[in-house]
Amino acid sequence: MNYKDALDYLHRLRVFGSQPGLVRIASLCEELGNPQDDLKFIHVTGTNGKGSVCQMFYRTLCNAGYNTGLFVSPYVINFSERMQANGQCITEDEVSDLMEQVKQANERLAKRGIVPTEFETLTALSFLFYKMKNCEIVVLEAGMGGRNDSTNIINTTILSVIVSIGLDHTDFLGNSLEEIAYEKAGIIKSSPAIIPNLEKNLISIFQKESIRNNTQLFVANKDLFSVIKTDIYGSTIKYKDKIFNYSLVGDKQLENLNLFLCGIEVLKKEYDIELKAVINALENLKIPGRFDIFMKNPLVILDGAHNEAAAKNLANTIKKLLKNQKICLITGVMADKDYEKFAALISPLVDKIYTVNIDNKRSLSSETFAKIISKYNKNTTALDNYKDAIKTAMNFDFDIFLVTGSFYLVSEAYNTKL
């Protein structure tokens, strides 16, 4: 099996869709010798911000000298981003070799009527990868929810992290914040857990889960740092009498930072993590698709906001940091997202909008999205794709080109040559 064959095999499993539950992943991991049991994990879930917080832990632990793995989704530029170890992405040969092992295990399971999904297959492959790399700690991002997410097959967490609670994947997780919090609380096991400063009714859900597992729950309700200044390039932070630049933009990313620092304080009780390892990780942090300045002249910003909570965060950032700027929005969304609320929050804040089709079966058509957006901003035009939109937009005099609505769209922007 070569690299292309491996990815083709993985993507063919999309036909089985998302099927929450641990029976299939448990069977697959058992077929592979339960590699996850030989690893230790920082398990991260939440509606928005998981990827950013995972990167903070991963890079800090690498700096601190620990053999560290990272599992995140989705990827933005290329597939190998999803699995990393010690600063290196998984190689094509490693993907090919490990996928052959997992494929054979899947075929054995199929004879028993057990058919793992694409994400379950990828999760099991990642466990083999981290074991092969002798990782001491793996920073593991949950795919969807937590309690019934395939990543929750692990039992050896050293820290559970819940980043945020918002409405997303409601078909699977529930229609209320309480139901979603319950699902995400399911990653809490016998190790400490940290959560952001939430409403009391949501905190109580996590408290109950922590009590049931006889573990400590930490609420990041106190600022561990101060902000000296902030702009579209990030913030200048003072933390433990040290001043440094933090490149992630927006109030939500400052909340993520506070949660991460709370987690570091917990980890330091068992692990040797010096302050310089933390600061070095944060100073050099650049994550694709998180209010990411892709080009400076002209100024092109890519942001993967794709649900109501993320749209609120992005809208807040636009109001605070992009005031009095002439903004052109290029946007496309998935049909299974709450695109109406996204449109209502973002559309009134920009001057011109181009909707585009995304190369994904779940994509909402640009014509349909343009009709929705036109209720909030009449200056809206539907085009076929991102390349057409950005080329058309750049013929006009805008201060900023903002590309947002989906990580799939952000990925297309990264991989489009102009």
Salt bridges, closest charged atoms under 4 A:
ASP8 OD2 - LYS4 NZ 2.77
GLU31 OE1 - ARG108 NE 2.71
GLU31 OE2 - ARG112 NH1 3.16
ASP38 OD2 - LYS131 NZ 2.85
GLU94 OE2 - LYS133 NZ 2.82
GLU107 OE2 - LYS103 NZ 2.61
GLU118 OE2 - HIS11 ND1 3.21
GLU118 OE2 - ARG14 NE 3.15
GLU120 OE2 - ARG24 NH2 3.04
ASP168 OD2 - HIS169 NE2 3.89
ASP168 OD2 - HIS306 NE2 3.88
ASP168 OD1 - LYS337 NZ 3.09
GLU209 OE1 - ARG147 NH2 2.97
GLU209 OE2 - ARG212 NH2 2.63
ASP251 OD1 - LYS320 NZ 3.12
GLU265 OE2 - LYS240 NZ 3.65
GLU265 OE2 - LYS268 NZ 3.82
GLU274 OE1 - LYS276 NZ 3.82
ASP292 OD1 - LYS286 NZ 2.59
GLU308 OE2 - LYS312 NZ 3.44
GLU308 OE1 - LYS341 NZ 3.42
ASP336 OD2 - ARG362 NE 3.09
ASP338 OD2 - LYS341 NZ 3.81
GLU340 OE2 - LYS375 NZ 2.92
